Amino acid sequence: MHKSIYNIQRGVLPYKNSFIAYHKAGSGKKCLILFHGFGDKAALFAPIFPTLTQAFEVWAISFPYHGETHWKEGIFTKDDIV
């Protein structure tokens, strides 16, 4: 994990045989989870992190088949989100 110019931590969450990429920043009392649209990635949100991180701990998640997420589970289903 390393930090960017926006003090965003980057890393991966293990899931079964896969790794889900995320960007995380902030120390607010509330958690805000950001999901991108089709064809994008978690890094898309980097410019708005500074605005959000005072009130929230912000997590931006790259969906399977996007960004730096390495998905080896076959078809991605709503059960995988849970």
C-alpha positions as CSV (number, residue, x, y, z in Angstrom):
1,M,0.0,0.0,0.0
2,H,1.3,3.5,-0.8
3,K,-0.1,7.0,-0.7
4,S,-0.8,9.4,-3.6
5,I,-0.7,13.2,-3.7
6,Y,-4.3,13.2,-2.2
7,N,-3.1,11.0,0.8
8,I,-5.2,8.2,-0.6
9,Q,-4.2,4.7,0.4
10,R,-4.3,2.1,-2.3
11,G,-4.6,-1.6,-1.7
12,V,-6.4,-4.8,-2.3
13,L,-8.9,-6.9,-0.4
14,P,-8.6,-10.7,-0.8
15,Y,-11.8,-12.4,-1.8
16,K,-11.8,-16.2,-2.4
17,N,-9.2,-16.5,-5.3
18,S,-9.4,-12.8,-6.3
19,F,-8.2,-9.4,-5.2
20,I,-10.5,-6.4,-5.2
21,A,-8.6,-3.0,-5.6
22,Y,-9.6,0.0,-3.5
23,H,-8.6,3.6,-2.7
24,K,-9.2,4.8,0.9
25,A,-8.8,8.1,2.7
26,G,-10.2,10.2,5.5
27,S,-10.8,10.0,9.2
28,G,-14.4,11.1,9.5
29,K,-16.9,9.4,11.8
30,K,-19.0,8.1,8.9
31,C,-18.1,5.6,6.2
32,L,-18.8,6.5,2.5
33,I,-18.4,3.7,-0.1
34,L,-18.0,4.9,-3.7
35,F,-18.8,2.6,-6.7
36,H,-17.8,3.7,-10.2
37,G,-19.8,3.1,-13.4
38,F,-19.1,0.6,-16.2
39,G,-15.6,1.0,-17.8
40,D,-14.2,3.1,-14.9
41,K,-12.1,2.4,-11.8
42,A,-11.8,3.5,-8.2
43,A,-9.1,6.1,-9.1
44,L,-11.8,8.1,-10.9
45,F,-12.8,9.5,-7.5
46,A,-9.3,10.8,-6.5
47,P,-10.1,14.5,-7.3
48,I,-13.1,14.5,-4.9
49,F,-11.5,12.7,-2.0
50,P,-10.1,16.0,-0.4
51,T,-13.7,17.4,-0.2
52,L,-15.1,14.2,1.4
53,T,-12.4,13.0,3.8
54,Q,-13.0,15.5,6.6
55,A,-16.5,14.2,7.2
56,F,-16.0,10.6,6.0
57,E,-13.7,7.6,5.9
58,V,-14.0,7.2,2.1
59,W,-13.6,3.9,0.3
60,A,-13.7,3.7,-3.5
61,I,-13.9,0.1,-4.8
62,S,-13.0,-1.1,-8.3
63,F,-15.5,-3.7,-9.5
64,P,-14.4,-6.9,-11.0
65,Y,-13.1,-6.6,-14.6
66,H,-12.3,-2.9,-13.8
67,G,-9.3,-1.0,-12.6
68,E,-6.7,-3.0,-10.7
69,T,-9.1,-5.7,-9.5
70,H,-8.0,-9.2,-10.4
71,W,-11.2,-11.3,-10.6
72,K,-10.9,-15.1,-10.9
73,E,-14.3,-16.2,-9.7
74,G,-16.1,-16.4,-13.0
75,I,-19.3,-14.4,-13.4
76,F,-19.7,-11.6,-10.9
77,T,-23.0,-11.7,-9.1
78,K,-24.9,-9.6,-6.6
79,D,-24.0,-12.2,-3.9
80,D,-20.4,-11.3,-4.4
81,I,-21.1,-7.7,-3.5
82,V,-22.5,-8.8,-0.2
